[in-house]
Amino acid sequence: MVDTYAEKMTRHPSDAQRLGEQLDLMVENIGYLLHPSITAALPKAPAIADIATATGGFLLRVRDLYPEGTFDGSDISPAAFPLPGDLPENVALAVLDVKKPVPETLHGKYDVVNVRMLVAAMLPGDWAPAVVNLSRMLKPGGFLQWTECDLLHLEPLRGRTDSSVENLRLLQGRFGAVFREQASYGWNTLPTHMQEAGLHPVVRDVVSSDRISDTRGKATANRVRVFLAFARLMAERGAPGAMAVEEIDRLEMNIQNDIKSGAYIRYDIHVSCGRKPLN
């Protein structure tokens, strides 16, 4: 398995914590764990899979809604998995690479397959095959829900007249180009890939990352940690053009001051849902 994510980000307990915070912030702004069209059609005890599950946080949250269901999480790396004894009996985690055909034992098994924020692990040509692979896991009438953010149009903004956004803009300018090609896909191509994979209907929901204004500071700090973690990884590897550690530390401190001044980062969150035909 090729772990594209690990080429850009570290797999560390602190990153697992960030992913958990990211999930909470995204769900708060989106307003749901599962799209209303999905919850309206689910049985009392659904079988739900979560892809790129990390700590299994999504499954533990959705289990509260469907305690009699079956919940399987998968990730290309088990680094963030809790110990098996720390999970409820109906939650299981395993290693799976969605860029490869999924095992036949998983075909037609799930009422919902949930995917969230794979952009750091995907190349432009990976999206369409992954949708096909995951669609095979659905029962007839099952749903594929995939959430990605439009980081191509990420914007540093001021929340007050005296807010400073200089350092957030410096961070965006320094690292935005690194992710630009990768961030051009997924959020805007998934509905088409779902239709091409035979899913129908396909519904897209779009919401701002700051729909709940009280989340602005936390969501910005969470997103900034991604860029700074990348910067530190490049410095550790001695990559050409990498920032010095002291420079990264100084930028991090200055960004924290920007956030305290009311500056924040805004982007759109796209939720794409496709249903496998009953026949």
HELIX and SHEET records of a PDB file:
HELIX    1   1 TYR A    5  GLU A    7  5                                   3    
HELIX    2   2 PRO A   13  ILE A   30  1                                  18    
HELIX    3   3 PRO A   36  THR A   39  1                                   4    
HELIX    4   4 GLY A   57  LEU A   65  1                                   9    
HELIX    5   5 PRO A   84  ASP A   86  5                                   3    
HELIX    6   6 GLU A  104  LEU A  106  5                                   3    
HELIX    7   7 VAL A  119  ALA A  121  5                                   3    
HELIX    8   8 PRO A  124  ASP A  126  5                                   3    
HELIX    9   9 TRP A  127  SER A  135  1                                   9    
HELIX   10  10 GLU A  166  ALA A  183  1                                  18    
HELIX   11  11 LEU A  190  GLU A  196  1                                   7    
HELIX   12  12 SER A  213  THR A  215  5                                   3    
HELIX   13  13 ARG A  216  ARG A  237  1                                  22    
HELIX   14  14 VAL A  245  LYS A  260  1                                  16    
SHEET    1   A 7 VAL A  91  VAL A  95  0                                        
SHEET    2   A 7 THR A  70  ASP A  75  1                                        
SHEET    3   A 7 ALA A  47  ILE A  51  1                                        
SHEET    4   A 7 TYR A 110  ARG A 116  1                                        
SHEET    5   A 7 LEU A 138  ARG A 158  1                                        
SHEET    6   A 7 ALA A 263  ARG A 275 -1                                        
SHEET    7   A 7 VAL A 202  SER A 208 -1                                        
END                                                                             
